[in-house]
């Protein structure tokens, strides 16, 4: 019997052991399957974040000529591609998978240390940025024009659309598809206004902080974005690029450990080239439609920056470090920060929220970082006759509730 010879006296005791071992192995296999499902779900969530970030940049409402959200189209394409292409053969290193999505992105970007602000200058008045900013939207300290968009600031917050917004978009898809097919621009425009109103309401961190307390700004923003949606949805070139984008996403290859997959750069750069073309086409469409006249931020000079920032938010965390740095350099998003300069400024108080603001010499207006209102800093502050608090009023406002005691204050005194 050789090696297969067993002691009969041992067999009764060994049978329970073998059964216990088999049961233990079955339990381990089930646990591994469950862990695999969790990992797959995590991967899908990361990919969804990527595509939503891209879509928010230059088509926040997510419309297409077919009436479907491009982020959902791309997400579905990525799901199909990932099912076939994700590899579990890589090594799980400290550099990959050990940080959250946001921390992965922030680790790649240059740090924004306290007391520093992104280096940029106003395209309208030419003034350099000096005062600190706490949001991704960087406004001029002298004329309140939108100067730039800070990718690092954007990555510090969550701009992922919630279920309320998704439900509204999904509820308009069928109707949007029908009106585009019928060539009804007015109906499509009305649908997009509904979608963008929901965007401002349910995804507030993805829009300028000016939308917090300025109904006029919100109305102008919604009208502008809805018109941009119409321009894209009814343009054959834009439609073709949307379809090609889906195919490019499906063609991406993934490598590495399943918990933290990375995109193969060779399959990724064609996607970047297509995005460059897409942004160029969109900018040309907006110019031909004179959309700059509708934009409350007059942000024509940073439309491309918005698009690339959203693109990078979605993909930096899924690229190897060298490819991620190359992407930042290629898109002009390598951050550079300079010290905040407030020594020559005068302290003021926002008439909207009561927060401290700084008026630099020769400044006319600025955007309050606390409440988003455009504040007139060219005029003297008013003093509330009820509580004695002083404040600078918002631009174009002559009557406001005192932010300290809610008494009515006007430029000629107390009502």
C-alpha positions as CSV (number, residue, x, y, z in Angstrom):
1,X,0.0,0.0,0.0
2,X,3.0,2.2,0.5
3,X,2.3,5.8,1.0
4,X,-1.5,5.2,0.8
5,X,-1.5,2.9,3.8
6,X,-3.5,4.3,6.7
7,X,-4.1,3.0,10.2
8,X,-7.7,1.8,10.5
9,X,-7.8,3.0,14.1
10,X,-7.2,6.6,13.0
11,X,-9.9,6.8,10.3
12,X,-12.9,7.5,12.6
13,X,-11.1,10.4,14.1
14,X,-9.9,11.8,10.8
15,X,-13.3,11.9,9.0
16,X,-14.7,14.8,11.1
17,X,-11.4,16.6,10.6
18,X,-11.7,16.3,6.9
19,X,-15.3,17.5,7.0
20,X,-14.3,20.4,9.1
21,X,-11.5,21.3,6.8
22,X,-13.7,21.1,3.7
23,X,-16.3,23.3,5.4
24,X,-13.6,25.8,6.4
25,X,-12.3,25.9,2.8
26,X,-15.8,26.5,1.5
27,X,-16.3,29.3,3.9
28,X,-12.9,30.8,2.9
29,X,-13.9,30.6,-0.8
30,X,-17.2,32.3,-0.1
31,X,-15.4,35.0,1.8
32,X,-13.0,35.5,-1.1
33,X,-15.9,35.8,-3.5
34,X,-17.6,38.4,-1.3
35,X,-14.4,40.3,-1.1
36,X,-14.0,40.2,-4.8
37,X,-17.5,41.6,-5.3
38,X,-16.6,44.4,-2.8
39,X,-13.4,45.2,-4.7
40,X,-15.3,45.2,-8.0
41,X,-17.9,47.6,-6.5
42,X,-15.1,49.9,-5.3
43,X,-13.5,49.9,-8.8
44,X,-16.8,50.8,-10.4
45,X,-17.3,53.6,-7.9
46,X,-13.9,55.0,-8.7
47,X,-14.6,54.8,-12.4
48,X,-18.0,56.5,-11.9
49,X,-16.3,59.3,-10.0
50,X,-13.8,59.7,-12.9
51,X,-16.5,60.0,-15.6
52,X,-18.7,62.2,-13.5
53,X,-15.8,64.6,-12.9
54,X,-15.1,64.7,-16.6
55,X,-18.7,65.3,-17.5
56,X,-19.1,68.1,-15.0
57,X,-16.3,70.1,-16.6
58,X,-17.9,71.1,-19.9
59,X,-21.3,69.5,-19.8
60,X,-22.4,69.6,-16.2
61,X,-26.0,68.7,-16.9
62,X,-24.9,65.6,-18.8
63,X,-27.0,65.9,-21.9
64,X,-26.2,64.4,-25.3
65,X,-27.9,64.4,-28.6
66,X,-29.4,61.1,-27.7
67,X,-30.7,62.5,-24.4
68,X,-28.4,60.3,-22.3
69,X,-25.9,61.5,-19.6
70,X,-22.4,61.1,-21.1
71,X,-21.1,60.3,-17.7
72,X,-23.5,57.3,-17.6
73,X,-22.6,56.3,-21.1
74,X,-18.9,56.4,-20.3
75,X,-19.4,54.7,-17.0
76,X,-21.3,51.8,-18.7
77,X,-18.5,51.6,-21.3
78,X,-15.9,51.5,-18.5
79,X,-17.8,48.8,-16.7
80,X,-17.8,46.7,-19.9
81,X,-14.1,47.3,-20.5
82,X,-13.1,46.8,-16.9
83,X,-14.8,43.4,-16.7
84,X,-12.5,42.1,-19.5
85,X,-9.4,44.1,-18.9
86,X,-8.8,44.5,-15.1
87,X,-5.8,42.4,-14.0
88,X,-5.2,40.9,-10.5
89,X,-1.6,40.1,-11.2
90,X,-0.1,43.3,-10.0
91,X,1.4,44.1,-6.6
92,X,-0.5,46.1,-4.0
93,X,2.0,48.7,-3.0
94,X,1.9,51.6,-0.5
95,X,1.9,54.0,-3.4
96,X,-1.3,52.5,-4.9
97,X,-4.5,51.8,-3.1
98,X,-3.5,53.1,0.3
99,X,-5.1,56.5,0.0
100,X,-8.6,57.6,-0.7
101,X,-9.5,58.9,-4.2
102,X,-9.2,62.5,-3.2
103,X,-5.9,62.0,-1.4
104,X,-4.4,60.2,-4.4
105,X,-5.2,63.2,-6.6
106,X,-4.0,65.8,-4.0
107,X,-0.8,63.9,-3.5
108,X,0.1,64.5,-7.1
109,X,-0.8,68.2,-7.1
110,X,1.5,70.9,-5.7
111,X,0.5,71.8,-2.2
112,X,-1.4,74.9,-1.4
113,X,0.1,75.9,2.0
114,X,-1.6,78.3,4.3
115,X,-0.8,81.9,3.5
116,X,-0.3,81.2,-0.2
117,X,-2.6,81.7,-3.2
118,X,-2.4,80.4,-6.8
119,X,-0.3,82.5,-9.1
120,X,-2.6,84.1,-11.7
121,X,-3.6,87.5,-13.1
122,X,-6.9,89.0,-14.2
123,X,-7.6,88.8,-17.9
124,X,-9.8,91.9,-17.6
125,X,-7.8,94.4,-15.6
126,X,-4.4,92.7,-15.5
127,X,-4.1,92.7,-11.7
128,X,-2.3,89.8,-10.0
129,X,-4.1,87.7,-7.5
130,X,-3.1,88.7,-3.9
131,X,-5.8,87.8,-1.5
132,X,-6.5,84.2,-0.2
133,X,-9.2,82.0,-1.7
134,X,-11.0,79.1,-0.2
135,X,-12.8,77.8,-3.2
136,X,-11.7,76.5,-6.6
137,X,-13.1,79.6,-8.3
138,X,-10.5,82.4,-8.2
139,X,-11.8,85.9,-8.6
140,X,-10.0,89.2,-9.1
141,X,-9.3,91.3,-6.0
142,X,-9.8,94.5,-7.9
143,X,-12.7,94.0,-10.4
144,X,-14.3,90.7,-9.2
145,X,-13.8,89.0,-12.6
146,X,-13.2,85.3,-12.7
147,X,-9.5,84.8,-13.1
148,X,-8.8,81.1,-12.9
149,X,-9.8,77.7,-11.5
150,X,-7.7,76.0,-8.8
151,X,-7.7,72.3,-9.4
152,X,-6.3,71.5,-6.0
153,X,-9.1,73.4,-4.3
154,X,-11.6,71.5,-6.4
155,X,-10.2,68.2,-5.3
156,X,-10.5,69.1,-1.7
157,X,-14.3,68.9,-1.8
158,X,-16.9,66.5,-3.1
159,X,-18.6,67.5,-6.4
160,X,-20.1,64.1,-7.1
161,X,-23.8,64.5,-8.2
162,X,-26.3,63.0,-5.7
163,X,-29.3,60.9,-6.3
164,X,-31.7,63.8,-6.5
165,X,-29.9,65.4,-9.4
166,X,-29.4,62.0,-11.2
167,X,-33.1,61.4,-10.8
168,X,-34.0,64.7,-12.5
169,X,-31.6,64.1,-15.3
170,X,-32.7,60.6,-15.9
171,X,-36.3,61.8,-15.9
172,X,-35.6,64.2,-18.8
173,X,-33.7,61.7,-21.0
174,X,-36.5,60.3,-23.0
175,X,-38.1,63.7,-23.6
176,X,-34.6,65.2,-24.5
177,X,-34.0,62.5,-27.1
178,X,-37.4,63.1,-28.7
179,X,-37.1,66.9,-28.9
180,X,-33.6,66.6,-30.4
181,X,-34.8,64.2,-33.0
182,X,-37.6,66.6,-33.8
183,X,-35.2,69.5,-34.0
184,X,-37.1,71.4,-31.3
185,X,-34.4,73.7,-29.8
186,X,-36.8,75.6,-27.6
187,X,-38.2,72.5,-25.9
188,X,-34.7,71.2,-25.4
189,X,-33.6,74.5,-23.9
190,X,-36.5,74.4,-21.4
191,X,-35.5,70.9,-20.4
192,X,-31.9,71.9,-19.8
193,X,-32.9,74.8,-17.7
194,X,-34.7,72.4,-15.4
195,X,-31.6,70.2,-15.3
196,X,-29.3,73.1,-14.5
197,X,-31.5,74.5,-11.9
198,X,-31.3,71.1,-10.2
199,X,-27.5,71.1,-10.7
200,X,-27.1,74.4,-8.8
201,X,-29.4,73.2,-6.1
202,X,-28.1,69.6,-5.6
203,X,-24.4,69.9,-6.6
204,X,-23.6,73.3,-5.0
205,X,-19.9,72.5,-4.5
206,X,-19.4,72.1,-8.3
207,X,-20.6,75.7,-9.1
208,X,-19.2,79.0,-8.1
209,X,-19.9,80.2,-4.6
210,X,-21.6,83.3,-6.2
211,X,-24.6,81.0,-6.7
212,X,-25.1,80.7,-2.9
213,X,-26.8,84.1,-2.3
214,X,-27.3,85.8,-5.7
215,X,-30.5,84.8,-7.5
216,X,-29.6,87.0,-10.4
217,X,-26.3,85.1,-10.9
218,X,-28.1,81.8,-10.7
219,X,-30.7,82.8,-13.4
220,X,-27.9,84.0,-15.7
221,X,-25.8,80.9,-15.0
222,X,-28.8,78.6,-15.8
223,X,-29.6,80.4,-19.0
224,X,-26.0,80.4,-20.1
225,X,-25.4,76.7,-19.5
226,X,-28.7,75.7,-21.0
227,X,-27.9,77.6,-24.2
228,X,-24.5,76.0,-24.3
229,X,-26.2,72.6,-24.0
230,X,-28.4,73.5,-27.0
231,X,-25.4,74.4,-29.1
232,X,-23.7,71.1,-28.4
233,X,-26.7,68.9,-28.7
234,X,-27.7,70.1,-32.2
235,X,-24.2,70.2,-33.7
236,X,-23.2,67.2,-35.8
237,X,-19.5,67.5,-35.0
238,X,-20.1,67.5,-31.3
239,X,-22.4,64.5,-31.6
240,X,-19.8,62.6,-33.5
241,X,-17.1,63.4,-30.9
242,X,-19.5,62.2,-28.1
243,X,-19.8,58.9,-29.8
244,X,-16.0,58.6,-30.4
245,X,-15.4,59.5,-26.7
246,X,-17.5,56.5,-25.7
247,X,-15.5,54.2,-28.0
248,X,-12.2,55.6,-26.6
249,X,-13.2,54.9,-23.0
250,X,-14.2,51.3,-24.0
251,X,-10.8,50.9,-25.5
252,X,-8.9,51.8,-22.3
253,X,-6.7,49.0,-20.8
254,X,-6.3,48.6,-17.0
255,X,-3.4,47.0,-15.2
256,X,-2.4,46.5,-11.6
257,X,-4.0,45.3,-8.4
258,X,-7.8,45.1,-8.6
259,X,-8.3,47.3,-5.5
260,X,-6.4,50.1,-7.2
261,X,-6.3,49.6,-11.0
262,X,-4.3,52.0,-13.1
263,X,-4.9,52.9,-16.7
264,X,-2.3,51.8,-19.2
265,X,-0.9,55.2,-20.5
266,X,-0.6,53.9,-24.1
267,X,-4.3,53.4,-24.2
268,X,-4.9,56.7,-22.3
269,X,-3.2,59.3,-24.4
270,X,-5.5,58.9,-27.4
271,X,-8.3,59.8,-25.0
272,X,-6.4,62.9,-24.1
273,X,-6.0,63.8,-27.7
274,X,-9.7,63.4,-28.3
275,X,-10.5,65.5,-25.3
276,X,-8.2,68.3,-26.7
277,X,-10.2,68.2,-30.0
278,X,-13.5,68.1,-28.1
279,X,-12.7,71.2,-26.0
280,X,-11.5,73.0,-29.2
281,X,-14.8,72.3,-31.0
282,X,-16.9,73.3,-28.0
283,X,-15.0,76.6,-27.6
284,X,-15.5,77.4,-31.3
285,X,-19.2,76.6,-31.0
286,X,-19.6,78.9,-28.0
287,X,-17.8,81.7,-29.8
288,X,-19.9,81.4,-32.9
289,X,-23.1,81.5,-30.7
290,X,-21.9,84.5,-28.8
291,X,-22.4,82.7,-25.5
292,X,-19.9,85.0,-23.7
293,X,-22.6,87.6,-23.6
294,X,-24.7,85.3,-21.5
295,X,-22.0,84.1,-19.1
296,X,-22.4,85.9,-15.7
297,X,-18.7,85.2,-15.0
298,X,-17.4,86.2,-18.5
299,X,-15.3,83.0,-18.3
300,X,-14.5,82.5,-21.9
301,X,-10.8,82.6,-21.2
302,X,-11.1,79.7,-18.7
303,X,-13.6,77.4,-20.4
304,X,-10.7,75.1,-21.4
305,X,-9.3,75.3,-17.8
306,X,-12.7,74.1,-16.5
307,X,-12.7,71.2,-18.9
308,X,-9.2,70.1,-18.2
309,X,-9.6,70.5,-14.5
310,X,-12.6,68.2,-14.5
311,X,-10.8,65.7,-16.7
312,X,-7.8,65.6,-14.4
313,X,-10.0,65.2,-11.3
314,X,-11.4,62.1,-12.9
315,X,-8.1,60.5,-14.1
316,X,-5.1,61.6,-12.0
317,X,-5.8,59.0,-9.4
318,X,-5.9,56.2,-11.9
319,X,-2.6,57.0,-13.7
320,X,0.9,56.0,-12.9
321,X,2.8,58.9,-11.2
322,X,4.9,59.8,-14.2
323,X,1.9,59.8,-16.5
324,X,-0.1,61.9,-14.0
325,X,2.6,64.5,-13.9
326,X,2.8,64.5,-17.7
327,X,-1.0,65.0,-17.9
328,X,-0.8,68.1,-15.6
329,X,2.0,69.6,-17.7
330,X,0.3,68.9,-20.9
331,X,-2.9,70.5,-19.8
332,X,-1.2,73.5,-18.2
333,X,-2.5,72.6,-14.7
334,X,0.8,72.5,-12.8
335,X,0.0,74.6,-9.8
336,X,2.2,77.4,-8.6
337,X,1.5,79.4,-5.5
338,X,2.7,82.7,-4.2
339,X,2.5,84.3,-0.8
340,X,-0.8,86.2,0.1
341,X,-0.2,89.9,0.1
342,X,-2.6,92.0,2.2
343,X,-0.3,94.5,3.9
344,X,-1.5,97.5,1.8
345,X,-5.2,96.5,2.1
346,X,-7.9,98.1,4.3
347,X,-10.2,95.9,6.5
348,X,-13.8,95.9,5.4
349,X,-16.9,93.9,6.3
350,X,-19.2,92.1,3.9
351,X,-22.7,93.6,3.9
352,X,-24.1,90.2,3.0
353,X,-22.7,87.9,5.7
354,X,-20.7,90.3,8.0
355,X,-17.5,88.5,7.2
356,X,-14.1,90.2,7.2
357,X,-12.9,91.2,3.7
358,X,-9.9,93.2,2.5
359,X,-10.0,96.1,0.1
360,X,-6.8,96.6,-1.8
361,X,-5.8,100.1,-3.1
362,X,-7.8,101.0,-6.2
363,X,-10.0,98.0,-5.9
364,X,-13.6,98.4,-7.1
365,X,-15.3,95.2,-6.3
366,X,-14.5,91.7,-5.0
367,X,-16.3,88.4,-4.4
368,X,-16.7,87.6,-0.7
369,X,-15.2,84.2,0.0
370,X,-17.7,83.6,2.8
371,X,-21.1,84.2,1.0
372,X,-20.2,84.6,-2.7
373,X,-21.7,88.1,-3.0
374,X,-20.0,90.7,-5.2
375,X,-19.1,93.5,-2.8
376,X,-18.6,97.2,-3.6
377,X,-15.3,98.2,-2.0
378,X,-14.9,101.4,-3.9
379,X,-17.4,103.2,-1.7
380,X,-17.3,104.0,2.0
381,X,-18.7,101.5,4.4
382,X,-22.2,102.2,5.9
383,X,-23.0,102.0,9.6
384,X,-26.1,100.4,10.9
385,X,-28.1,102.9,13.0
386,X,-29.5,100.1,15.1
387,X,-26.4,98.1,16.2
388,X,-23.5,100.3,15.0
389,X,-22.0,97.6,12.7
390,X,-20.2,98.8,9.6
391,X,-20.5,97.1,6.2
392,X,-19.8,97.4,2.5
393,X,-22.9,96.7,0.4
394,X,-23.1,94.3,-2.5
395,X,-22.7,95.9,-6.0
396,X,-25.9,97.3,-7.2
397,X,-27.6,97.1,-3.8
398,X,-28.8,100.2,-2.0
399,X,-30.9,98.5,0.7
400,X,-30.0,95.4,2.7
401,X,-30.7,93.7,6.1
402,X,-27.8,94.3,8.5
403,X,-25.9,91.0,8.8
404,X,-25.5,91.6,12.5
405,X,-29.0,92.6,13.7
406,X,-31.2,92.3,10.5
407,X,-32.3,96.0,10.7
408,X,-32.7,97.5,7.3
409,X,-29.8,99.6,6.1
410,X,-29.7,101.9,3.0
411,X,-27.1,104.3,1.6
412,X,-28.9,107.1,3.3
413,X,-29.4,105.5,6.8
414,X,-31.9,103.2,8.5
415,X,-35.4,102.5,7.3
